[in-house]
Amino acid sequence: MKTCQLPPPLKPGDLLRVIAPSGALREVEAFYQGVEIWRKRSYRVEISADIDNRWGYLAGKDRDRRTQLLNAWKDSECRGILCARGGYGSVRILEERSGDFIFNSALPPKWLIGFSDITALLWSLSTVGVSGIHAPVLTTLAKEPDWSIQRLFDLVESYKMTPLLGTGWGGGSASGILLPANLTVATHLLGTPIQPDLDGVILALEDVTEAPYRIDRLLTQWRLSGAFTKVRGIALGRFSRCEPPPNIPSLTIEEVLRDRLSDLGIPIVSNLPFGHDGANAALPVGVPVQLDGDNGILSFETPKFGSL
């Protein structure tokens, strides 16, 4: 994977557009609390008129959600795109690849911010060489600790990226290009045009509400497909609510992760502060990082706009 270009730094007064590319909006109060955090930072936040659309579990029909994203991407005044929530559905709006595709490298880069189901959009954006941010969506932003919110602003406003500390599993150190993702979403992108080149990447993986046997199945798919072959290191965030069902024999989630990953011969760090149900430290896609598997540190180079 090649390094991605970071969009120009944001500054107060810039226009940010809010879209709902995935699941239907349910957490309305939390959503507006997230919007207010950006507005208090003096950003102009414009919410899509279709934000309340519903079609089953989706935030409207595919064409409508795709149009939201396409309009925001093409808007020359818009400097960043904020995703309302995750859930499911972003991959559906990337399915139509004929005609006017959403992300076009000929247009000036702009920030795309979200995580979980937004993994599909972040990965798609990286294939045209633009970095997005794996970070809280608007419905989760208000629950973040102050340091995490400040980290997000530091990243998009000044490219400041402080190291993250977790638990080292050994394997020495490796340098590579950071590729954050929700494990479930990423697994279903393997072998598709949305999958970035995995050569030389440091994967950063998290997940939620998946029983240990399901995580086992996902990681086994990576192993069988050869997707781990050229990966240089793995940074593990939070695997929340991934406990086994009661009264059913099971490995723990940590046992599964160690069993499926420890023999890869690469640095691994777990318990990093990103993912669901807790602090979700902002992680830029496609930037150079170093993963120290012995000391449990994920550290970042400090890029400059246009240098990647």
C-alpha positions as CSV (number, residue, x, y, z in Angstrom):
1,M,0.0,0.0,0.0
2,K,1.3,3.5,-0.9
3,T,1.1,6.4,1.5
4,C,-2.1,8.5,1.2
5,Q,-2.3,12.3,0.9
6,L,-3.8,14.0,3.9
7,P,-6.3,16.7,3.0
8,P,-5.5,20.3,3.8
9,P,-5.8,21.1,7.5
10,L,-9.2,22.2,8.7
11,K,-9.7,25.6,10.4
12,P,-12.6,27.1,12.2
13,G,-15.2,28.5,9.8
14,D,-14.7,25.7,7.3
15,L,-17.8,24.0,5.9
16,L,-18.4,20.3,7.0
17,R,-21.2,18.3,5.6
18,V,-23.0,15.5,7.5
19,I,-24.2,12.4,5.7
20,A,-25.8,9.1,6.7
21,P,-24.2,6.5,4.4
22,S,-25.0,3.4,6.4
23,G,-27.7,2.5,9.0
24,A,-30.8,4.5,9.9
25,L,-30.3,7.2,12.4
26,R,-31.7,6.1,15.8
27,E,-29.6,7.9,18.5
28,V,-31.0,11.4,17.7
29,E,-30.0,13.1,20.9
30,A,-26.4,11.7,20.7
31,F,-26.2,12.7,17.1
32,Y,-27.0,16.4,17.8
33,Q,-24.6,16.4,20.7
34,G,-21.9,15.3,18.3
35,V,-22.8,18.0,15.8
36,E,-22.7,20.6,18.6
37,I,-19.1,19.6,19.4
38,W,-18.0,20.5,15.9
39,R,-20.1,23.7,15.9
40,K,-18.6,24.8,19.2
41,R,-15.2,24.5,17.5
42,S,-16.6,27.2,15.1
43,Y,-17.1,24.9,12.1
44,R,-20.1,25.4,9.8
45,V,-21.9,22.1,9.9
46,E,-24.5,21.4,7.3
47,I,-26.7,18.4,7.9
48,S,-28.1,16.6,4.8
49,A,-31.9,17.1,4.4
50,D,-32.2,13.3,4.0
51,I,-30.6,12.5,7.4
52,D,-33.8,11.0,8.7
53,N,-34.5,8.8,5.7
54,R,-35.2,5.2,6.4
55,W,-35.5,2.1,4.3
56,G,-35.5,-0.9,6.7
57,Y,-32.2,-0.9,8.5
58,L,-30.7,1.6,6.1
59,A,-30.7,5.4,6.2
60,G,-32.7,5.5,2.9
61,K,-32.4,3.8,-0.5
62,D,-28.9,3.2,-1.9
63,R,-29.2,5.9,-4.6
64,D,-30.2,8.5,-2.0
65,R,-27.3,7.7,0.4
66,R,-24.9,7.6,-2.5
67,T,-26.1,11.0,-3.7
68,Q,-25.5,12.4,-0.2
69,L,-21.9,11.3,-0.3
70,L,-21.3,12.2,-4.0
71,N,-22.7,15.7,-3.5
72,A,-20.5,16.3,-0.4
73,W,-17.4,15.0,-2.2
74,K,-18.1,17.2,-5.2
75,D,-18.9,20.3,-3.2
76,S,-15.9,22.6,-3.7
77,E,-16.7,24.6,-0.5
78,C,-17.0,21.5,1.7
79,R,-13.7,20.7,3.5
80,G,-14.8,17.6,5.4
81,I,-17.5,14.9,5.5
82,L,-18.8,13.8,8.9
83,C,-20.7,10.4,9.1
84,A,-23.7,10.3,11.3
85,R,-23.4,6.7,12.4
86,G,-22.3,3.2,11.4
87,G,-24.5,0.1,11.3
88,Y,-24.6,-1.4,7.9
89,G,-24.9,-0.2,4.3
90,S,-21.9,1.9,3.2
91,V,-20.6,-0.9,1.0
92,R,-23.9,-1.0,-0.9
93,I,-23.4,2.6,-2.2
94,L,-19.9,1.5,-3.5
95,E,-21.4,-1.4,-5.5
96,E,-22.3,0.7,-8.5
97,R,-18.9,1.3,-10.2
98,S,-20.0,2.3,-13.7
99,G,-20.4,5.9,-14.7
100,D,-19.7,8.6,-12.0
101,F,-17.8,6.9,-9.2
102,I,-17.8,8.7,-5.9
103,F,-14.2,9.2,-5.0
104,N,-12.2,10.8,-7.8
105,S,-8.6,11.5,-7.4
106,A,-8.9,14.5,-9.8
107,L,-10.9,16.4,-7.2
108,P,-9.2,18.1,-4.2
109,P,-8.9,15.8,-1.2
110,K,-11.2,16.4,1.8
111,W,-11.6,14.8,5.2
112,L,-13.9,11.8,5.6
113,I,-14.4,10.9,9.3
114,G,-16.1,7.8,10.7
115,F,-15.5,4.2,11.8
116,S,-17.1,0.8,12.1
117,D,-19.3,0.4,8.9
118,I,-17.5,3.5,7.5
119,T,-14.5,1.2,7.0
120,A,-15.7,0.5,3.5
121,L,-15.7,4.2,2.6
122,L,-12.3,4.8,4.2
123,W,-10.8,1.8,2.3
124,S,-12.4,3.0,-0.9
125,L,-11.0,6.5,-0.4
126,S,-7.5,5.1,0.2
127,T,-7.5,3.4,-3.2
128,V,-7.4,6.8,-4.8
129,G,-4.6,7.9,-2.5
130,V,-6.5,10.0,0.0
131,S,-6.4,9.6,3.7
132,G,-9.6,9.4,5.8
133,I,-9.8,9.3,9.5
134,H,-10.9,6.2,11.5
135,A,-12.6,8.1,14.3
136,P,-15.9,8.6,16.2
137,V,-19.1,9.1,14.2
138,L,-21.4,11.8,15.3
139,T,-23.6,9.5,17.4
140,T,-20.6,8.4,19.5
141,L,-18.5,11.6,19.6
142,A,-20.1,13.1,22.7
143,K,-19.2,10.0,24.8
144,E,-15.5,10.3,24.0
145,P,-13.1,11.5,26.8
146,D,-11.7,15.0,26.3
147,W,-8.3,13.7,25.2
148,S,-9.8,11.7,22.4
149,I,-11.9,14.6,21.1
150,Q,-8.8,16.8,21.3
151,R,-6.8,14.2,19.4
152,L,-9.3,14.3,16.6
153,F,-9.1,18.1,16.3
154,D,-5.3,18.0,16.6
155,L,-5.1,15.5,13.7
156,V,-7.4,17.3,11.3
157,E,-6.2,20.8,12.2
158,S,-2.5,20.4,12.5
159,Y,-1.6,16.7,11.7
160,K,-0.5,16.1,15.3
161,M,-0.5,12.4,16.1
162,T,0.7,11.3,19.5
163,P,1.7,7.6,20.1
164,L,-0.7,5.1,21.5
165,L,0.2,2.6,24.2
166,G,-1.2,-0.9,24.4
167,T,0.0,-4.4,25.4
168,G,2.9,-5.8,23.4
169,W,2.8,-9.4,22.3
170,G,6.4,-9.4,21.0
171,G,7.6,-9.8,17.5
172,G,10.0,-6.8,17.5
173,S,9.2,-3.6,15.6
174,A,8.0,-2.9,12.1
175,S,7.4,0.1,10.0
176,G,4.5,0.3,7.6
177,I,1.4,2.1,6.3
178,L,-1.5,2.2,8.8
179,L,-4.8,0.6,7.6
180,P,-7.5,0.8,10.3
181,A,-10.7,-1.2,10.0
182,N,-13.6,-2.9,11.6
183,L,-12.7,-6.6,11.3
184,T,-16.1,-7.8,10.1
185,V,-16.5,-5.1,7.5
186,A,-12.9,-5.5,6.3
187,T,-13.2,-9.3,6.0
188,H,-16.1,-8.8,3.6
189,L,-14.0,-6.4,1.5
190,L,-11.2,-8.9,0.8
191,G,-10.9,-9.8,-2.8
192,T,-13.1,-6.9,-3.9
193,P,-12.1,-3.7,-5.8
194,I,-12.5,-1.8,-2.5
195,Q,-9.7,-3.7,-0.8
196,P,-6.5,-1.7,-0.7
197,D,-3.1,-3.3,-1.5
198,L,-2.2,-5.0,1.8
199,D,1.6,-5.1,1.0
200,G,3.5,-3.4,3.8
201,V,0.5,-2.4,6.0
202,I,0.1,-2.2,9.7
203,L,-3.4,-3.4,10.3
204,A,-5.4,-1.7,13.1
205,L,-8.4,-3.9,13.9
206,E,-11.4,-3.6,16.2
207,D,-14.9,-5.2,16.4
208,V,-18.1,-5.3,18.5
209,T,-20.8,-7.9,19.4
210,E,-19.1,-10.8,17.7
211,A,-18.9,-14.1,19.6
212,P,-15.4,-15.6,19.8
213,Y,-16.2,-18.3,17.2
214,R,-17.2,-15.6,14.7
215,I,-13.9,-13.7,15.3
216,D,-12.2,-17.0,14.8
217,R,-14.0,-17.5,11.5
218,L,-13.1,-14.0,10.3
219,L,-9.4,-14.3,11.1
220,T,-9.3,-17.8,9.6
221,Q,-10.6,-16.3,6.3
222,W,-7.7,-13.8,6.4
223,R,-5.3,-16.7,6.9
224,L,-6.8,-19.0,4.2
225,S,-7.0,-16.2,1.7
226,G,-3.3,-15.3,2.2
227,A,-4.3,-11.7,3.2
228,F,-1.9,-11.7,6.1
229,T,1.1,-12.7,4.0
230,K,2.5,-9.2,3.3
231,V,1.1,-7.5,6.4
232,R,4.0,-6.1,8.6
233,G,2.2,-5.8,11.9
234,I,-1.2,-5.8,13.7
235,A,-2.5,-3.2,16.1
236,L,-5.5,-4.5,18.0
237,G,-8.1,-2.1,19.5
238,R,-11.1,-3.0,21.5
239,F,-13.2,-6.1,20.9
240,S,-16.2,-5.1,22.9
241,R,-19.2,-7.2,23.8
242,C,-17.4,-10.2,22.2
243,E,-18.0,-12.5,25.1
244,P,-19.1,-16.1,24.4
245,P,-22.8,-17.0,24.8
246,P,-23.7,-18.1,28.4
247,N,-23.5,-21.8,29.2
248,I,-21.8,-22.7,25.8
249,P,-18.2,-24.0,25.8
250,S,-16.0,-21.4,24.2
251,L,-12.5,-19.8,24.0
252,T,-12.3,-16.3,25.2
253,I,-11.8,-13.5,22.7
254,E,-8.2,-13.0,23.7
255,E,-7.5,-16.7,23.3
256,V,-9.0,-16.6,19.8
257,L,-6.9,-13.5,18.9
258,R,-3.7,-15.1,20.2
259,D,-4.4,-18.4,18.6
260,R,-5.1,-16.9,15.1
261,L,-2.4,-14.2,15.1
262,S,0.5,-15.1,17.3
263,D,2.1,-17.5,14.8
264,L,2.3,-14.9,12.0
265,G,5.8,-13.8,13.0
266,I,5.0,-10.1,13.0
267,P,4.8,-7.5,15.8
268,I,1.4,-7.4,17.5
269,V,0.1,-4.9,20.0
270,S,-3.3,-5.3,21.7
271,N,-5.5,-3.3,24.0
272,L,-5.0,0.0,22.1
273,P,-7.6,2.7,22.9
274,F,-9.7,2.6,19.8
275,G,-13.0,0.9,18.8
276,H,-16.5,0.7,20.1
277,D,-17.7,1.2,23.7
278,G,-14.8,3.3,25.0
279,A,-12.2,5.8,23.9
280,N,-11.9,5.7,20.1
281,A,-8.6,7.4,19.3
282,A,-8.5,8.9,15.9
283,L,-6.3,7.0,13.4
284,P,-5.4,8.3,9.9
285,V,-5.6,5.9,7.0
286,G,-2.5,5.4,4.8
287,V,0.1,7.2,6.9
288,P,3.6,5.8,7.9
289,V,3.7,4.3,11.4
290,Q,5.9,2.1,13.5
291,L,4.5,-0.7,15.6
292,D,6.7,-1.9,18.6
293,G,5.5,-5.3,19.5
294,D,7.9,-5.6,22.4
295,N,7.0,-2.3,24.2
296,G,3.4,-2.1,23.0
297,I,3.6,1.2,21.2
298,L,2.0,2.5,18.0
299,S,3.8,5.7,16.9
300,F,3.3,8.0,13.9
301,E,5.4,10.0,11.6
302,T,4.5,13.7,11.4
303,P,3.5,14.4,7.8
304,K,3.1,17.7,6.0
305,F,0.4,18.4,3.5
306,G,1.5,17.4,0.0
307,S,4.4,15.4,1.3
308,L,2.8,12.0,1.1
